[in-house]
Amino acid sequence: MTKSRDTTEAAFNKRAASYDSNSWHIGYARRLVELVAPTPGIRILDAATGTGFAAIAAARATGPAGRVVGVDISAGMLDRARQSITAAGLTNIDLVQADATSLPHFADASFDLVLCSAGLLYLPVQAALREWHRLLAPGGLIAFSTMREGFPVGARLFREQARRYGLDLTDPATPLGTESRCAHALREAGITPTAPVAETVQFSRGDLEHAWEAHVHGPHHDAIATLVPEQVQAFQHDYTSALADLLRDDEDRLLNPEVIYAFGRKPSPPTAAEPAPTDPTEPTGADPFQQF
Ligand SMILES: C[S@@+](CC[C@H](N)C(=O)[O-])C[C@H]1O[C@@H](n2cnc3c(N)ncnc32)[C@H](O)[C@@H]1O
């Protein structure tokens, strides 16, 4: 279940200052863009852009003739994105503070590519995908990433420890946490899924230092506010020692969470000269994304 926009915005405003110190976030976002390989001159929406990792990678790929719009609900995350864009010397990115599931100020078919790196777990999935379907030009592509259900293992450990304090926290990766769930969600929104890519991302040991803070302020974990400070302190102690034990016993599983990169294309309407293809997964018409 997704949390209210206010809760999510407040949680990410709090995380904004430390977000970029998690080294894995940037690799995860850049990999999504690398898999899509945006061509020069296309129009790209980066939904839930955060501090702008995917937007920056996409802006470099599409070049000065292309345009990237990064949308996020958190002013704090967008401030960070603005600083990074300026530091990178990029002038082809616009940032908009808005709910990425409702963007009425953009006309239908405004974009050739919609990216969403590590963002869909905070959004109502169908509302988001349907809005992005509307915003895509026919033949355009949606690309998003998600953790596989049960990953990262450190988050699962956090939920297990939370149970000892009477908190029943759900896995936010569940709704999209398998290839078939990703494909089903895309199809439901009228988007034709193409081959997903399953890989691992790499956490550094330094990333684990931010794990407590990331989880405790996570928008899916606001039930922690019901604990008294002594319980929170004990919970933190239990969690950090369980994490240290896991790092010793199963470093590989802890530091290499499984992720899925999912892709889908908005079908092009058949033209009179070009009858509808019999295979609905076959691309039709001009294709700016050759590899799919
Ligand atoms: C885990 S971060 C991912 C940021 C970035 N895409 C990346 O790869 O690092 C999730 C982002 O989703 C944003 N977000 C959550 N709900 C949103 C909504 N309804 N509309 C726009 N952004 C939203 C948060 O503010 C946060 O910046």
The ligand as an SDF file (V2000), in Angstrom:
LIG
                    3D

 27 29  0  0  0  0  0  0  0  0999 V2000
   14.1650    6.1620   -3.5350 C   0  0  0  0  0  0  0  0  0  0  0  0
   13.9520    7.7390   -4.2070 S   0  0  0  0  0  0  0  0  0  0  0  0
   14.4940    7.4890   -5.8830 C   0  0  0  0  0  0  0  0  0  0  0  0
   15.0580    8.7560   -6.4520 C   0  0  0  0  0  0  0  0  0  0  0  0
   15.7690    8.6040   -7.8070 C   0  0  0  0  0  0  0  0  0  0  0  0
   14.8510    8.2140   -8.8590 N   0  0  0  0  0  0  0  0  0  0  0  0
   16.9370    7.6620   -7.7290 C   0  0  0  0  0  0  0  0  0  0  0  0
   17.0160    6.7330   -8.5340 O   0  0  0  0  0  0  0  0  0  0  0  0
   17.8090    7.8770   -6.8800 O   0  0  0  0  0  0  0  0  0  0  0  0
   12.2120    7.8850   -4.4150 C   0  0  0  0  0  0  0  0  0  0  0  0
   11.7630    9.2790   -4.8160 C   0  0  0  0  0  0  0  0  0  0  0  0
   10.3680    9.2260   -5.1090 O   0  0  0  0  0  0  0  0  0  0  0  0
    9.8180   10.4850   -4.7890 C   0  0  0  0  0  0  0  0  0  0  0  0
    8.3520   10.3670   -4.7380 N   0  0  0  0  0  0  0  0  0  0  0  0
    7.6160    9.6160   -3.9120 C   0  0  0  0  0  0  0  0  0  0  0  0
    6.3030    9.7640   -4.1810 N   0  0  0  0  0  0  0  0  0  0  0  0
    6.2190   10.6270   -5.2260 C   0  0  0  0  0  0  0  0  0  0  0  0
    5.1390   11.1460   -5.9780 C   0  0  0  0  0  0  0  0  0  0  0  0
    3.8630   10.8320   -5.7270 N   0  0  0  0  0  0  0  0  0  0  0  0
    5.4330   11.9920   -6.9980 N   0  0  0  0  0  0  0  0  0  0  0  0
    6.7090   12.3330   -7.2800 C   0  0  0  0  0  0  0  0  0  0  0  0
    7.7720   11.8670   -6.5910 N   0  0  0  0  0  0  0  0  0  0  0  0
    7.5250   11.0160   -5.5780 C   0  0  0  0  0  0  0  0  0  0  0  0
   10.4750   10.7960   -3.4500 C   0  0  0  0  0  0  0  0  0  0  0  0
   10.3570   12.1450   -3.0870 O   0  0  0  0  0  0  0  0  0  0  0  0
   11.9100   10.3400   -3.7400 C   0  0  0  0  0  0  0  0  0  0  0  0
   12.6840   11.4000   -4.2190 O   0  0  0  0  0  0  0  0  0  0  0  0
  1  2  1  0
  2  3  1  0
  2 10  1  0
  3  4  1  0
  4  5  1  0
  5  6  1  0
  5  7  1  0
  7  8  2  0
  7  9  1  0
 10 11  1  0
 11 12  1  0
 11 26  1  0
 12 13  1  0
 13 14  1  0
 13 24  1  0
 14 15  1  0
 14 23  1  0
 15 16  2  0
 16 17  1  0
 17 18  1  0
 17 23  2  0
 18 19  1  0
 18 20  2  0
 20 21  1  0
 21 22  2  0
 22 23  1  0
 24 25  1  0
 24 26  1  0
 26 27  1  0
M  CHG  2   2   1   9  -1
M  END
$$$$
